[in-house]
Every structure is written in C-alpha cells, then in structure tokens.
Amino acid sequence: MWLLDKFLKTAIKRGRLVITDHDGTVREYGPSPKEMENGPIRVRLTHPKAANHIARYPQLGAGEAFMWGWLVVEEPHDIRDLLLYVTEITKTQGDAVIKPSGLIRKNIQKAISKADSVNLKGKARKNAEHTYNLTRRLYELFLDEDRQYTMAYYRDTANSLEKAQLDKKAHIAAKLNITPENGPNMRILDIGCGWGGLALYLHRTYGCEVLGVALAPDQIAFCKERAKEAGVSDKVKFALMDYRDVSGKFDRITSVGLLEHVGTPHYPEFYEHTNRLLKPDGVMFSHCCGRSGPPGFTDKWTRKYIFPGGYIPALSELVTQSEKFGWQVMDVEAMRFHYSHTLEEWYNRTVMHRDEIVEMYDEVFYRMWLFYLAGAEQSFRNGSMVNWQILYVKDREAIPMTRDYMYEESERLRGLEEPPSWHLDPALKEAAE
C-alpha cells in the first residue's frame, strides 16, 4: 500500500478521498471534503494485491482492479466520479497522473503500442470484430436511436443525445459541399460506415448513391437490414470489406471514427489509396478522435480490452502523412468537449441497463464497460483529447472560398427533420403506462 499511498499524497490536492484497504486500514487524502458534492469519495480495496496492482501502472491497474471487484467505489459515488475527480484536480497534467511514469516504462509501452498498431488486413478484421461485433442489443441499450458510435455535436449541452447526433450528421454533410441539385449525380464512399446512419442520412438528404464498407459482420448485416427496410438498397449499399479492397471512383469520401483504427504505420497506405479513389474535383472528409498535443501512444488497458490496434492521432501526424500523397488540407476544426458530453450520456444509459447487460455478459464485462466510458470521458473533459474534423481536396476549387456555405447548409439541414425519441427512454415508458 505504501506505493499507492505515496502516489495519492502527491496527486490529491483538493477535496477528500478516503481509501479503506483490504485489512481495514483507513487512509485519507486531500485537505477538505467541504467543496465536494455528496461528501468525500470513499473507496474500498478488497484484495491484498489491489494497491500494488494499481500503483504499478494506474491506468491498467485501476481498470483491472475495478473490473475484478478489487476496487469498489462506495455510494453515493461511482467509478465515473472517482476518475473525473482525480483527473480534474490535476487538470494541468490532464490524465498524466494515471499514465505510466518513468522513461523506461513509457518507452516500453510506446514500443508495444506502435507494434500493436500494425493492422494488416487479417488483423484489422479481427480487431474490428473484437470492438464492434458484440451483442447487437448492447449498442441499442446505450447509443442513440441511429446508433452513432462517435462524438455527438452538442450545439446546446441541454440537447438530447438524439438531437446532438442528428446535428452531427448535418454538420458533416454541410462540409461536403453537396447540394440537392448535384447530390443525385454523386457517388459517395463511407469508410468505416458503422451501423449505416451517415450513409442513409446522406442519401435521404441529397439523393446520392452511397457505398458503406466496414469489417464487422454484424454491423454490415444491420446496415443492409436498415437499407432494405427504408427501400433504398439499390442506392445505399453496404459491403463487408477492407477499404483497401475498394475500387472505382467517388465524388466524396467520408470516414467517421475510422482513422483511430488504421494504425500509424498504415497512414501512407490510407492516404495513397483514398487519393486513387477520389475524383479530381472531389472532397474527402475525416472525423476522428485526436490529441491536441504531440504524438503519443495508446494506453495498455484500452489496447487490451477495448480497441486492440487502435491509436488516437495528433494533427501533425495526419497532415504530415496526407501531404505526401497529393492531399491539400482545406479545413480543420478541433472539437473539444462534445465527446465528453456524449460519453456521459452513454455512461448514464449503460448504468440504466445494468441488469440486462450483466445478464447478457457478466459483472466483469459491465464494470469494464463503465471504466471504458468514464475513462474516455475524462480524457475529453480533463485531458488533452479532442475530435478532429478535416477536409482534404486534390483541387483547391473543390470547395467555396469561405466557410459560409457550411454554416448556411448546416442550418438548412437542421430544419429538415426532428430528432427521433429514444425508444428506451424511461419517460416514454412511464407515459405509456
């Protein structure tokens, strides 16, 4: 316990954290609980190895200790409260306090992370299935009605998740410089199409023909079901395939939440192949999680349990690689806190469906999912993570000279349809009863 005790004495500078070790020993950290809502955060360590496991590598150790039931956060607080508390009081460092310390340890993790990001086709498919081929019902329980598994766009933090995700799609579509007049003549490639929401939205809005590709079999099966149900299977098509196997020419290319899975060794391949696929006057749009600072590495817990082969890029990595293959970056938007609000809502919806998720999987999986969502939220709320939205062109005349077209079209699109209601909303169930 002494190593964890030393770490917490340095890290906890405000509020109050109370740790009860497995042997009943109680230790308190921080100057005062008065500034904390609901009093001090109280944590119990239930296993003799818990303290050392956490102290050796806080990010991995804390995650595993929570998953295994070695670390229990006592009510009225939960693991989200604990993670946000620890990282908020060290905001100048962000989540550095829970990352590995020491040059040797950092270099080892960086090297392992780099090797893990080599995603050849077979491994890329296996990684995608690990991440996205979980029980279909799981995603229904915590995502919005359209199953957007990426950042929602909160123009107002009071908006529902469904509204924020619809506004996200409008925001993306507006940047593509498509009109109702030229849309029906356009062919769009959506790489990493998820559950098909953006592809269907672009066709619904502009009448374009869309091809969505992804590597998770159940995602593609679900996409095809949606297209068939909407009666647009002839115009919105989905294929279980690696983007590297796509051929043909496209007027627009979109990728939302894809670059995190490409892997830095494969950026040249990504930019070279997409350049080959896009027409000379086309536009490519990319939305991805990003680092607001220099390049880094993916933490061990996330690589092991959530996104094997994943890496969140720095802007410098994307720009440097893209320019080598003839791309011109015409627009960059850094979106800071939107994902933290998205993750907060996903966390709340997960907690709401605890019993069903435990029944589908088990307690360990449920706690793993909570730690993932809360850990990701703190990275965007208190850490250095952002979302990058980037427009790439081959010809500078492919988009208008000012950004006015984006704002005007986004406003027009937001007026076209109302967001759906979440069918699992307890308020709807209560009203029906």
N, C-alpha and C positions, 0 to 999 in steps of 0.2 A: 504493500500500500504506500510505502514511502515515496516511490517514484511518481505515482499518481498524485499524492499529497503535494509534492514539490511542484508539479505541473499546475495544479489548481491554485496554489498560493500565488503563483505568478500571473495566471490568466484571469482569475476572478477579481475584478477591481471595483465592481458596483453590485448592489443588491445582495442577495444571500443564497448560497447553495449549501444544502445540508446532505452529507453523504453518510449513510449507515452501512458499515462493512458487514461481511458475512458473519463475523464473530460478535456483532452488536456494537462495535466501537463507532461512535458518532463524531464526525468532524464537520466543522462549519467554515465556510469560505465567503469572503466579501464583507464589507463594512456594515451594511444595514439592509434589512428586509422592507423598510418603510416605503421605499419607492416602487415596490413590486406589487402588481395586482395579484390578489389571492395569496399573498404571503410568500415566504421563501419556497424555492423549488427543492423538493425532497426526493432523494434517490436512494434506493436500496441495492446493494451488491449482494447477490445470493450465492455466489460461488467463490471458493478460495482463490481461484486463478483470475477472477474478473478484473481486479485492479491492475495487475501487471499486464494483462492482455490489452487493456485499454491504453495504458501508459506507453507501451512499446511502440504503438502506431495508432494514435487516437482515432483516425478516420475509419480504418478497418476494424480495430479492436472494439470501438464503441458500437459500431454497426453490428458486429457479430455478437457482442455481449447482449445487446438489446434483442436481437433475433432469438438467441438461445435462452432468453429469460434470466441471464446472469445480471442484467441491469434492469431495474424496474423503477419507473418514474411514478411517484405516488400522486393520486388525485388530490386536488382538482387539476393538476398539471399533467402534461403528456410529453412524449418524446419531441414533438414539434416545439413546445415551449422551451425545453431544455436546449435544443440545438440553436434556436433563434436567440435565446438568452446568452449563451456562451459566445456566439459569433457577433452579436450586437454590441456587447461590451468591449470587444476588441476590434471595433469597426475599421480602424486604420490598417489593421492586418487582414481584415476580412476573415476568410476561413483558414488562414495560415496556422492558427493555433491548433487545428485538428489535422493538419497535414504532417507528413514525416519530417523530422528535424535532423540536422546533421548532413554534411556534404556527401558522405559516403552513402548514407541511406537514400538521400534524394537522387543521387546519380544511379543507384541500383534500380530504384523504381522508375526513373526516366527511361533507362535502357530497356527494362521489361515492357514498359508501356509502348515504346517505339516498336519493339519486336511484335507485340500483340496487335499493332495497327496494320500489319501486313495482311491485307484481305484479298487473297486470291479468290477466284470465283467460287470454289467449293466451300472455303471457309466463310466467305461473305454470306452465302446462303444459310449455312449453319448458324452464323451469328444472328441473322435476321429472324430465323425461326425461333431461336432462344428468346429474342426480345419481343417479337410480335405475334408468335403463334400460340400464345397462352389461350386459355379458355375464352371463347368469344364473349361469354357472359361477363367476365371480369371487366372488360373495357366498357361494356354497356353500363356497368354499375358506377363508374367514376368519371367517364368522359361525357362531353355534351351530346346532344341528340345526333349530331353529324359525325361523331367520333373523330374529332380533330385531336390528334395526339401531339400537338405542338402548341406553342405560345398563342394565347388569345390576345386580341388587341383591345385593351381597356381604355376607350376614349373617356369613360367615366368609371371610376372604380366601383360605383354602385350598380353598374350594369350586371345582368345575369351572365353566366358563362356562355349560354346560348347566344346572347346578343353580342358578346365580345368576340366569339368565334365567327359569327356572321360578318361582323365588322372587319375581322382579319382577312377574310376572303375578299371582301370588297376592296380593302387596302391593297392587297396583292394584285387583284385583277386590274385596278386602276393604273398600276405602274407598267402594265404590259403594253399600253398604247394600242388597245383594240377598240373598235367601235362596233355598234350594232350593224353598220353598213358593211364593213370589211370582215367582220367576225365569221360569217358563214363560209367564207372562202379560205379560212385559215386552218392549218393543221398544227396541233399543239402536242408536245410530248411532256408528260408529267412523270418525272423520275422519282421513285420512292413515293408512290401515289397513296400509300396508307389505305384507308377504308373508302377511298374514292370521292370524298366530299368536294375537294377542289376541282377535280376533273368534271364532275357533274355540275358544279356551280358555273364553271366557265362555259360549258355547253348551254346550260339553262339561260345564262345571261347574254351570250353573244352568238350562239348557234354554231360555234366552232366544232370541228371534229377533233377528238382528243384520244390519245393513246396513253394509258397509265401503266407503268411497269413497277413491279416490286418482287421481293424474294420470299415473302412469307405466304405459303399456300392458302391458309385460311383467309388472309386479307384479300387476296385476289378472288377467291371464291365469293366472299362477301360483296366485293365490288361488282362482280358480274351479276349477282342477285339484285343489287340495287339498280344497276343499269337496265336489267330486264323488267323489273317492277315499274321503272319510270318510262318504259317503252322507248329507250334510246340506245339499245345495244348496237344498232347499226352505226351510230355516231360517236358513242363513248365506249371505247374498247379497253379491256384490261388484259395484261399478259403476265404470267409468272416467268420472268426472265431478268437477267442481269442487264443493266443499262448498256454494258459494253457489247452486248449482242444485238442491240437495236441498230437498224439500218434505215436509210431513206432520208428525206429532207423535211424539216419542220420550220414553221414561221415563228413559233415561240417554243421555248423550253422552260419549264418550271421545275424546281426541286425545293421542297419544304421539309426540313428535318432530315436531309439526306447526307450532306457533307460531313456530319458528325460520324457517319458510318463508313465513309470512303477510306479513311486512313491516309495520313500524310504521305506515305510512300507512293500512293496512287493518285495524288493530285495531278501530276503531269498527264496521266492516262485519262483522267476525268476531263480536264480542260481540252486535251487534244481531240478526244472522241466527240464531245459535245460541239466543238468548233466544226467538226466534219458534218455533224447532223443539222446544224442551223443554217438557214438560208442567208445569203449575203446581207440582206436588209432586215434580218431577224433580231429578236431580243431574247436574252436568257435572264431569267430571274432566279435568285437563290435566297432562301431564308434558312438560317441555321443558328444554333447556339454558338456563342463566341466568347473569347476572352477580350477584355478591354485593355489588357496589357500585352506583354511579350508572350511568345510561345511557352507552353508548359507541358504537363503530362496528365494522363487520366489516373485518378486515384485507384488503388488496388481493390477496394470494396466495390466500386462501380464496375470495374473490368470483370471482377469475379462473379458478381451476382446479377447485374442489370444490363449493361451494354458491353459485352465482350467485343473487342476490336474497335471500340468507339474512342473518339478523340474530339474534343472541342477546340476549334482552331482560333488562332489570333488573326486579326485582319491582315497583318503583314504577310502571313503565310498564304492567304488566299490571293491577295493582289500580286505578290511576287511570282507565284506559280502561273496565274492566269495570263499575265502579260507576256510570258514566254511563248504562248501559243496563239498570239494574234488577237487576244481579247482586249477591249478597251472598257475600263470601269467608268460608267457614266453617272452612277448614283449610288450612294451608300447611306443607309440610315441605321443608327445604333439605337436599339430599343431596350431600355434599361430595366424597368420594374414590372413590365407587363407579365413576364413569366412568373414572377413571384406571386402575383395575384391569381394566375391560372393554377399554379401548383397548390396554393392554399385551398382553392375550391376543390381540386382533385382530392386533396387530403381529407377535407371535410366529407366529401361524398364517399370516400373509402371507409372512413370511420362509421358513417351512417349505415353501411352494409357489412359491418364486421362479421356478423353471424353467418351470413351467406358465403362470404369469402373464406372464412375458416372451414366451413363445411365443404367447399369446393376443393380447398387445398389443405392447410392446417395452420396452427397458430404461428409457426416459424415463418411461413410464407407471408402471412398477414403482417407480422411485425417487420419483416424485411421490406414489404411494400411501403409501410408507413415511414420507415427510416429513409428509404429512397426518396419519397416525395418531400419529406421535411428537409432532408439534406440538400436536395436540389433547390428547394425554395430559399434556404438561407444563402445559397451561392448567388442567387439573383437579387436577394433583398439586402444582404450584408456583405457579400463577397464581391468579386470582380467580373461576374458573368453578365453578358448582355445577349441580345439577339441581333445578328447582322442581317440586313436586307440589302442585297446588292444587285444592280442591273449591269449586265455585260452586253456589249454590242460589238459587231465587226465593222460597222459603218456608223459614224457619229450622227448621220442624218436619220437614223432609225427611230429616234425619239425627238419630241419638240425641244426647243432651246431652253424653256423654263419648266419648272415643276408644276405650273398652274394646271396642266392637263391632269395630273394625278389628283390634286385636290378637288377639281371640278367633277371628275369622273367618280371618285370615291363618294362624294356627296350624292351624286345621281344614283349610284348603285345602292347606297344605304336606304334610299327612299323606295326601292323597288319591292322589297319584301320585309315582312315582320319575322323576327326570330321565332323558332318553334318553342313550345314549352317542354321542359324536361319531363318525360312521362313517368319518371320515378320520384318526382318532387313530392315530399310528404304533404305539402299544402294541397296539391291536387287530389291526392288520395283522401285526405280529410274532407275536402269539399264534396267529393263523390259519395262519401259515406253519410 
